[in-house]
Amino acid sequence: MAAQYLHEWIFMWLSSLLTNFVEYQKLGRILGSRTAVKINEYDGRLPDILFV
């Protein structure tokens, strides 16, 4: 199912806010929902926002 408008708007707002803060503080990177996260050998996740 495609994401709804409000979900995408909140995602973009939060992603922008976090990216600005993280880059200003030189803490790491903020990645988006296309970044796969390996949980174990058989399982993984596709989070909306990921801090690395």
C-alpha positions as CSV (number, residue, x, y, z in Angstrom):
1,M,0.0,0.0,0.0
2,A,1.3,3.4,-0.9
3,A,2.0,5.9,1.9
4,Q,-0.6,8.6,2.6
5,Y,0.1,12.3,2.1
6,L,0.3,13.0,5.8
7,H,2.8,10.2,6.4
8,E,5.0,11.5,3.6
9,W,4.8,15.1,4.8
10,I,5.7,14.1,8.4
11,F,8.5,11.9,7.1
12,M,10.0,14.8,5.0
13,W,9.6,17.3,7.9
14,L,11.2,15.0,10.5
15,S,14.0,13.9,8.1
16,S,14.9,17.5,7.3
17,L,14.9,18.4,11.0
18,L,17.0,15.5,12.0
19,T,19.4,15.9,9.0
20,N,20.1,19.5,9.9
21,F,20.7,18.7,13.6
22,V,22.9,15.7,12.9
23,E,25.0,17.4,10.3
24,Y,25.4,20.6,12.4
25,Q,26.5,18.5,15.4
26,K,28.6,16.2,13.2
27,L,27.0,13.1,14.7
28,G,26.5,10.8,11.7
29,R,24.0,10.5,8.9
30,I,20.2,10.3,8.5
31,L,19.1,7.8,5.8
32,G,15.7,7.2,4.3
33,S,13.3,4.3,3.9
34,R,15.1,2.5,1.1
35,T,18.0,1.6,3.5
36,A,17.8,-2.1,4.5
37,V,18.8,-3.0,8.1
38,K,19.9,-6.5,8.8
39,I,18.5,-7.7,12.1
40,N,19.9,-11.3,11.9
41,E,20.7,-13.9,9.3
42,Y,17.0,-14.4,8.4
43,D,15.4,-11.1,9.2
44,G,15.7,-7.4,8.3
45,R,13.8,-4.1,8.3
46,L,13.1,-1.1,6.1
47,P,12.7,1.8,8.6
48,D,11.3,5.1,7.5
49,I,14.2,7.0,9.0
50,L,17.6,5.6,10.1
51,F,20.3,7.3,12.1
52,V,23.8,6.0,11.5
